[in-house]
Amino acid sequence: MRLTRLRDVFWFLPLVMGLSAIVLAQVLVAVDRSLADTTPGWEGGFFVRVGASGGRDLLGAIGGSMLGVAATSFSITISVLATASSTYGPRLVRNFMNDRGNQFVLGMFGATFLYALMVLRAITAGPTVDTTFVPDIAVNVAVALAVVDVLVLVYFINHIASSIQVSTLSARVRSELDAVVAELYPDPAPDNAVPAPTPKGGTPVTATGSGFIIGIDETSLLGTAREQDFLLAMEVRPGDHLVAGEVLAHIHGADRNDEVIAAATEAVRAGIDLGETRTPYQDIQFAVQQLTEMAVRALSPGTNDPYTAHNTLNELAAGLVPLARRHAPDLGRVDDKGTVRLLVTRLPMQELLDDVFGAVRTYALDAPIAMTAAILLARRIGVAAVDSDVRDHVLHHLGLIDDALERTDDSVNVDFCRREIEQARSAIGASESAR
């Protein structure tokens, strides 16, 4: 889990590339020294030899220009971050921060600068040829890196212009939603999944720190419960905010020996990762809320872009309809002997529907384009739903939308939306009858 969080750290990939550039420079300089001592001049047919003065000028130009380009690229990225934060919401900034393309571009420019600097310091100019050393191979590699950097700059301009488009951004968030649905609600269900019992009491495991739950290592927790022979019932899920001292889980059936309980408690705490901000890797509600926030902000008077809301609701349909086609998951997990050892938590789909339709019903009344997309979203989910509870909840929200339409004065759009609602109800009823 903690390794996954490195994806959200903007500096990690540039740091790795910068260190790699330093190592590459040292290796190539060492190769140059070795070849200069054994077979002088062999590389003349393959590499341009520019001498000590020319090498310094060339590396200085490459290093200085790359540092300037990196600064400009970083400024562009910050400008895009500010635009995305104000337009689409601050929670979407992380999509630019963890963008591998942006990290690679800035890492490439920084790595080229560090490479040129390391090679530059290796050049020595003496009074004679024997006391002069120019790492010709390393200098020529610097020229090749500069050529590559020009191509990277062209890629960066295209990439940053594409990434700011709402269709690209919403599709990326939806892909995160697809990933978390596949992880938390797999189809078919895991082999060790069984209906969950309802144990009473238990020894509570409390949090030692405050923050959001980033992830829960269920495999590790299952192994701990099996090894120490107890049943662990999780009380929290990824995305929940905790304050130190609140209950994370309950341990049932463990030896009452204080040392055993303490060891089990520490193992449970180690399997739960806390952070300062939410991420969509195991937090399906956060992924849904990001798309919902895009739709809501698009409907604000300052933006007034119902087509963006329409596009975002379609992306929500692409992510939620596959989830509706799956039955509510069994929350018990058994070990290799068939003994229930872990009770996990999953967010019911009804709560996701509340997040989406509650917001849309509030803000899309005066935007028929967005309201039509919301009704279509409800219809798609209701038709696809295999659980009657989900279908009933969709019909409940269609009724709330119908009631909310009383608050608008546009009779033409009200009549149109109500026809769409009736068609959605009919389609959902027909799909239920066909099952």
C-alpha positions as CSV (number, residue, x, y, z in Angstrom):
1,M,0.0,0.0,0.0
2,R,2.7,2.4,1.0
3,L,4.6,1.8,-2.3
4,T,1.4,2.6,-4.2
5,R,1.4,6.0,-2.5
6,L,4.7,6.9,-4.2
7,R,2.6,7.4,-7.4
8,D,1.1,10.5,-5.8
9,V,4.5,11.9,-4.9
10,F,5.5,14.3,-7.6
11,W,9.2,14.2,-6.8
12,F,9.8,10.5,-6.8
13,L,10.3,9.7,-10.5
14,P,12.3,12.9,-11.1
15,L,14.5,12.0,-8.2
16,V,15.1,8.5,-9.6
17,M,15.9,9.9,-13.0
18,G,18.3,12.5,-11.6
19,L,20.2,9.9,-9.5
20,S,20.3,7.7,-12.6
21,A,21.8,10.6,-14.7
22,I,24.5,11.1,-12.1
23,V,25.4,7.4,-12.1
24,L,25.4,7.3,-15.9
25,A,27.7,10.3,-16.1
26,Q,30.2,8.8,-13.7
27,V,30.1,5.4,-15.5
28,L,30.7,7.0,-19.0
29,V,33.5,9.2,-17.7
30,A,35.1,6.1,-16.2
31,V,34.7,4.3,-19.5
32,D,36.3,7.3,-21.3
33,R,39.3,7.3,-19.0
34,S,39.7,3.5,-19.4
35,L,39.5,3.7,-23.2
36,A,41.8,6.7,-23.4
37,D,44.5,4.8,-21.5
38,T,44.3,1.6,-23.6
39,T,43.2,2.4,-27.1
40,P,43.4,6.1,-27.7
41,G,41.5,7.6,-30.6
42,W,39.4,4.5,-31.3
43,E,36.2,6.4,-30.9
44,G,37.0,9.0,-33.4
45,G,35.1,7.2,-36.1
46,F,31.9,7.2,-34.0
47,F,32.0,10.3,-31.9
48,V,32.7,13.9,-32.5
49,R,35.8,15.2,-30.5
50,V,35.4,18.8,-29.6
51,G,38.4,19.3,-27.2
52,A,38.4,20.7,-23.7
53,S,37.2,24.2,-24.5
54,G,34.5,23.0,-26.9
55,G,33.3,20.3,-24.5
56,R,32.9,22.9,-21.7
57,D,31.0,25.3,-24.0
58,L,28.8,22.5,-25.3
59,L,28.0,21.0,-21.8
60,G,27.4,24.5,-20.4
61,A,24.9,25.3,-23.2
62,I,23.1,22.1,-22.7
63,G,23.0,22.3,-18.9
64,G,21.9,25.9,-18.9
65,S,19.2,25.5,-21.5
66,M,17.8,22.4,-19.9
67,L,17.5,24.1,-16.5
68,G,15.7,27.0,-18.2
69,V,13.3,24.7,-20.0
70,A,12.7,22.8,-16.8
71,A,11.8,26.0,-15.0
72,T,9.4,27.0,-17.8
73,S,7.8,23.5,-17.9
74,F,7.4,23.6,-14.1
75,S,5.7,27.1,-14.4
76,I,3.3,25.7,-17.0
77,T,2.5,22.8,-14.8
78,I,1.7,25.0,-11.8
79,S,-0.5,27.2,-14.0
80,V,-2.4,24.1,-15.1
81,L,-2.8,23.0,-11.5
82,A,-4.2,26.3,-10.5
83,T,-6.7,26.2,-13.4
84,A,-7.7,22.6,-12.7
85,S,-8.2,23.4,-9.0
86,S,-10.5,26.4,-9.6
87,T,-12.4,24.9,-12.5
88,Y,-12.8,21.2,-11.7
89,G,-12.1,21.1,-7.9
90,P,-9.0,20.9,-5.7
91,R,-9.4,17.1,-5.3
92,L,-8.5,16.6,-9.0
93,V,-5.1,18.3,-8.5
94,R,-3.7,14.9,-7.5
95,N,-4.5,13.7,-11.1
96,F,-1.9,16.1,-12.4
97,M,0.6,15.5,-9.6
98,N,0.6,11.8,-10.2
99,D,0.6,12.1,-13.9
100,R,3.6,10.0,-15.1
101,G,3.9,12.1,-18.2
102,N,4.5,15.3,-16.3
103,Q,6.8,13.6,-13.8
104,F,8.8,12.1,-16.7
105,V,9.2,15.4,-18.6
106,L,10.4,17.4,-15.6
107,G,12.6,14.4,-14.6
108,M,14.1,14.3,-18.0
109,F,15.1,17.9,-18.1
110,G,16.5,17.8,-14.6
111,A,18.4,14.6,-15.3
112,T,20.0,16.1,-18.4
113,F,21.1,19.2,-16.4
114,L,22.7,17.0,-13.7
115,Y,24.3,14.8,-16.3
116,A,25.8,17.7,-18.1
117,L,27.1,19.2,-14.8
118,M,28.7,15.9,-13.8
119,V,30.4,15.4,-17.1
120,L,31.5,19.1,-17.2
121,R,33.4,18.8,-13.9
122,A,35.4,15.8,-15.3
123,I,36.9,17.9,-18.1
124,T,40.5,18.9,-17.4
125,A,42.7,21.1,-19.6
126,G,46.5,20.9,-19.1
127,P,49.5,22.4,-20.9
128,T,50.0,19.2,-22.9
129,V,47.8,16.7,-24.6
130,D,48.7,14.1,-22.0
131,T,47.4,16.2,-19.2
132,T,44.2,17.1,-20.9
133,F,41.2,14.9,-20.5
134,V,37.9,15.2,-22.4
135,P,35.3,12.4,-21.9
136,D,34.2,12.4,-25.6
137,I,31.8,9.5,-25.2
138,A,30.0,11.3,-22.3
139,V,29.9,14.6,-24.2
140,N,28.4,13.0,-27.2
141,V,25.8,11.3,-25.0
142,A,24.9,14.7,-23.6
143,V,24.3,15.9,-27.2
144,A,22.0,12.9,-27.7
145,L,20.1,13.7,-24.5
146,A,19.6,17.3,-25.7
147,V,18.1,16.0,-28.9
148,V,15.8,13.7,-27.0
149,D,14.8,16.6,-24.7
150,V,13.6,18.6,-27.7
151,L,11.3,15.7,-28.5
152,V,10.2,15.5,-24.9
153,L,9.4,19.2,-24.9
154,V,7.1,18.8,-27.9
155,Y,5.5,15.8,-26.2
156,F,5.0,17.9,-23.0
157,I,3.2,20.7,-24.8
158,N,0.8,18.2,-26.4
159,H,0.4,16.2,-23.2
160,I,-0.4,19.2,-21.0
161,A,-2.9,20.6,-23.5
162,S,-4.6,17.3,-23.7
163,S,-4.7,16.6,-20.0
164,I,-6.5,19.8,-19.2
165,Q,-9.5,18.8,-21.4
166,V,-12.5,17.8,-19.4
167,S,-13.0,14.6,-21.5
168,T,-9.5,13.5,-20.8
169,L,-9.7,14.3,-17.1
170,S,-13.1,12.7,-16.6
171,A,-12.0,9.5,-18.5
172,R,-8.9,9.3,-16.3
173,V,-11.0,9.6,-13.1
174,R,-13.4,7.0,-14.4
175,S,-10.5,4.6,-15.1
176,E,-9.6,4.9,-11.4
177,L,-13.3,4.1,-10.6
178,D,-13.1,1.1,-12.8
179,A,-9.9,-0.1,-11.0
180,V,-11.3,0.3,-7.5
181,V,-14.6,-1.5,-8.6
182,A,-12.5,-4.4,-9.9
183,E,-10.5,-4.6,-6.7
184,L,-13.2,-4.3,-4.1
185,Y,-16.1,-5.8,-6.0
186,P,-14.5,-8.5,-8.2
187,D,-16.5,-10.7,-10.5
188,P,-16.4,-13.5,-9.8
189,A,-16.1,-13.2,-6.1
190,P,-13.0,-14.3,-4.3
191,D,-12.8,-18.0,-3.5
192,N,-12.5,-17.3,0.2
193,A,-15.5,-15.0,0.4
194,V,-18.5,-16.2,2.5
195,P,-21.5,-14.6,4.2
196,A,-20.4,-12.7,7.2
197,P,-21.5,-13.7,10.7
198,T,-22.5,-11.1,13.3
199,P,-20.2,-11.6,16.3
200,K,-20.9,-9.6,19.5
201,G,-18.4,-7.8,21.8
202,G,-14.8,-8.4,21.1
203,T,-11.6,-6.5,22.0
204,P,-11.4,-3.1,20.3
205,V,-8.4,-2.1,18.3
206,T,-8.1,1.7,18.4
207,A,-6.2,4.1,16.1
208,T,-3.0,5.7,17.4
209,G,-3.1,8.6,15.0
210,S,-5.5,10.7,13.1
211,G,-6.1,11.0,9.3
212,F,-7.9,9.3,6.4
213,I,-7.7,5.6,5.8
214,I,-5.7,5.2,2.6
215,G,-5.8,1.5,2.3
216,I,-6.4,-1.8,4.2
217,D,-4.1,-4.8,3.6
218,E,-6.8,-7.5,3.9
219,T,-4.5,-10.3,2.9
220,S,-2.1,-9.3,5.7
221,L,-4.9,-9.0,8.2
222,L,-6.3,-12.4,7.2
223,G,-2.9,-14.0,7.7
224,T,-2.5,-12.4,11.1
225,A,-5.9,-13.6,12.2
226,R,-5.1,-17.1,11.0
227,E,-1.7,-17.3,12.7
228,Q,-3.0,-16.0,16.0
229,D,-6.3,-17.8,15.9
230,F,-8.9,-15.1,16.2
231,L,-11.7,-13.5,14.2
232,L,-11.1,-9.9,13.1
233,A,-14.1,-7.7,12.4
234,M,-13.2,-4.4,10.6
235,E,-15.2,-1.4,11.6
236,V,-13.8,1.1,9.1
237,R,-13.2,1.3,5.4
238,P,-10.8,3.2,3.1
239,G,-11.9,6.8,3.0
240,D,-13.1,7.1,6.6
241,H,-11.5,9.8,8.7
242,L,-10.2,8.7,12.1
243,V,-9.3,10.6,15.2
244,A,-6.8,9.0,17.5
245,G,-8.5,6.6,19.9
246,E,-11.4,5.7,17.6
247,V,-12.1,2.0,17.0
248,L,-10.6,0.4,13.9
249,A,-11.7,-3.2,14.4
250,H,-12.7,-5.8,17.0
251,I,-10.8,-8.9,17.8
252,H,-13.0,-11.9,18.7
253,G,-12.0,-15.2,20.2
254,A,-8.3,-14.3,20.9
255,D,-6.4,-15.5,23.9
256,R,-7.0,-13.1,26.7
257,N,-3.3,-13.0,27.5
258,D,-2.3,-9.3,27.4
259,E,0.9,-10.0,25.3
260,V,-1.1,-11.9,22.7
261,I,-3.7,-9.1,22.5
262,A,-1.0,-6.5,22.2
263,A,0.8,-8.3,19.4
264,A,-2.5,-8.8,17.5
265,T,-3.4,-5.2,18.0
266,E,-0.1,-4.0,16.6
267,A,-0.4,-6.4,13.6
268,V,-3.9,-5.0,12.9
269,R,-2.7,-1.4,13.1
270,A,0.2,-2.2,10.7
271,G,-2.3,-3.5,8.1
272,I,-4.2,-0.2,8.0
273,D,-2.5,2.7,6.2
274,L,-3.4,6.3,7.4
275,G,-2.7,9.4,5.3
276,E,-3.5,13.1,5.2
277,T,-5.6,13.0,2.0
278,R,-8.0,10.5,0.4
279,T,-7.0,8.5,-2.7
280,P,-9.2,6.4,-5.0
281,Y,-7.0,3.2,-4.9
282,Q,-9.3,1.5,-2.4
283,D,-11.8,4.3,-1.8
284,I,-14.7,3.9,-4.3
285,Q,-16.6,6.8,-2.7
286,F,-13.8,9.2,-3.4
287,A,-13.6,8.2,-7.1
288,V,-17.4,8.7,-7.4
289,Q,-17.2,12.0,-5.6
290,Q,-14.5,13.4,-7.9
291,L,-16.7,12.9,-10.9
292,T,-19.8,14.2,-9.1
293,E,-17.8,17.3,-8.1
294,M,-16.9,17.9,-11.7
295,A,-20.5,17.8,-12.7
296,V,-21.6,20.1,-9.8
297,R,-18.9,22.7,-10.5
298,A,-19.8,22.7,-14.2
299,L,-23.4,23.6,-13.2
300,S,-22.4,26.5,-11.0
301,P,-23.4,30.0,-12.2
302,G,-19.8,31.0,-12.6
303,T,-19.1,28.1,-15.0
304,N,-22.5,27.3,-16.5
305,D,-21.3,24.4,-18.6
306,P,-24.0,21.7,-18.6
307,Y,-22.3,19.8,-21.4
308,T,-19.4,19.1,-19.1
309,A,-21.8,17.8,-16.5
310,H,-23.5,15.7,-19.2
311,N,-20.1,14.2,-20.1
312,T,-19.2,13.5,-16.5
313,L,-22.5,11.8,-15.8
314,N,-21.9,9.5,-18.8
315,E,-18.5,8.6,-17.3
316,L,-20.2,7.8,-14.0
317,A,-22.6,5.5,-15.9
318,A,-19.6,3.7,-17.4
319,G,-18.2,3.2,-14.0
320,L,-21.3,2.4,-12.0
321,V,-23.3,0.2,-14.4
322,P,-20.8,-2.7,-14.2
323,L,-21.0,-2.4,-10.4
324,A,-24.8,-2.6,-10.6
325,R,-24.5,-5.9,-12.5
326,R,-22.8,-7.5,-9.5
327,H,-24.5,-8.8,-6.4
328,A,-23.7,-7.2,-3.1
329,P,-20.4,-8.9,-2.0
330,D,-20.1,-11.4,0.9
331,L,-18.0,-9.8,3.6
332,G,-16.6,-12.8,5.3
333,R,-13.1,-14.2,4.5
334,V,-12.0,-17.7,5.4
335,D,-8.6,-19.3,5.8
336,D,-7.4,-22.4,4.0
337,K,-9.3,-24.6,6.5
338,G,-12.6,-22.8,5.9
339,T,-12.7,-20.9,9.2
340,V,-14.0,-17.4,9.1
341,R,-11.1,-15.1,10.1
342,L,-11.9,-11.7,8.7
343,L,-14.9,-9.6,8.3
344,V,-14.3,-6.8,5.7
345,T,-16.4,-3.7,5.0
346,R,-17.7,-2.5,1.6
347,L,-19.6,0.6,0.8
348,P,-23.2,-0.3,-0.3
349,M,-24.0,1.0,-3.8
350,Q,-27.0,2.8,-2.3
351,E,-24.7,5.2,-0.6
352,L,-22.9,5.9,-3.9
353,L,-26.3,6.6,-5.5
354,D,-27.1,9.1,-2.7
355,D,-23.9,11.0,-3.3
356,V,-24.5,11.3,-7.1
357,F,-28.2,12.0,-7.3
358,G,-28.4,14.1,-4.1
359,A,-25.9,16.5,-5.7
360,V,-27.4,16.5,-9.2
361,R,-31.0,16.9,-7.9
362,T,-29.9,20.0,-6.0
363,Y,-27.8,21.7,-8.8
364,A,-29.2,20.5,-12.1
365,L,-32.8,21.7,-11.9
366,D,-32.2,24.6,-14.2
367,A,-30.0,22.6,-16.6
368,P,-32.1,20.3,-18.7
369,I,-29.1,18.8,-20.5
370,A,-27.6,17.7,-17.2
371,M,-30.9,16.6,-15.7
372,T,-31.6,14.4,-18.7
373,A,-28.1,12.8,-18.3
374,A,-28.9,12.2,-14.6
375,I,-32.2,10.5,-15.5
376,L,-30.4,8.4,-18.1
377,L,-27.8,7.5,-15.5
378,A,-30.6,6.3,-13.2
379,R,-32.2,4.3,-16.0
380,R,-29.0,2.6,-16.9
381,I,-28.2,1.6,-13.3
382,G,-31.7,0.5,-12.6
383,V,-31.9,-1.7,-15.8
384,A,-28.5,-3.2,-15.0
385,A,-29.1,-3.8,-11.3
386,V,-29.3,-7.4,-10.2
387,D,-30.2,-6.6,-6.6
388,S,-33.7,-5.5,-5.9
389,D,-32.5,-3.1,-3.2
390,V,-30.4,-1.2,-5.8
391,R,-33.4,-1.0,-8.2
392,D,-35.7,0.2,-5.5
393,H,-33.2,2.9,-4.5
394,V,-32.9,4.1,-8.1
395,L,-36.6,4.4,-8.3
396,H,-36.6,6.3,-5.0
397,H,-34.2,8.8,-6.5
398,L,-36.2,9.2,-9.6
399,G,-39.2,10.0,-7.4
400,L,-37.1,12.6,-5.6
401,I,-36.1,14.2,-8.9
402,D,-39.8,14.2,-10.0
403,D,-40.7,16.0,-6.8
404,A,-37.8,18.5,-7.2
405,L,-39.0,19.5,-10.6
406,E,-41.9,21.3,-8.9
407,R,-39.3,24.0,-7.9
408,T,-38.6,25.1,-11.5
409,D,-40.8,27.4,-13.6
410,D,-39.8,26.0,-17.0
411,S,-42.9,23.9,-17.8
412,V,-41.6,22.7,-21.2
413,N,-38.4,21.2,-19.6
414,V,-40.4,19.9,-16.6
415,D,-42.7,18.0,-19.0
416,F,-39.8,16.6,-21.0
417,C,-37.9,15.5,-17.9
418,R,-41.0,13.8,-16.5
419,R,-41.5,11.9,-19.7
420,E,-37.9,10.7,-19.4
421,I,-38.5,9.7,-15.8
422,E,-41.6,7.7,-16.8
423,Q,-39.6,6.0,-19.5
424,A,-36.9,5.2,-17.1
425,R,-39.4,3.7,-14.6
426,S,-40.9,1.6,-17.3
427,A,-37.5,0.3,-18.5
428,I,-36.5,-0.6,-15.0
429,G,-39.8,-2.3,-14.3
430,A,-39.5,-4.3,-17.6
431,S,-36.0,-5.4,-16.7
432,E,-37.1,-6.6,-13.3
433,S,-39.9,-8.6,-14.8
434,A,-37.5,-10.2,-17.3
435,R,-35.2,-11.5,-14.6
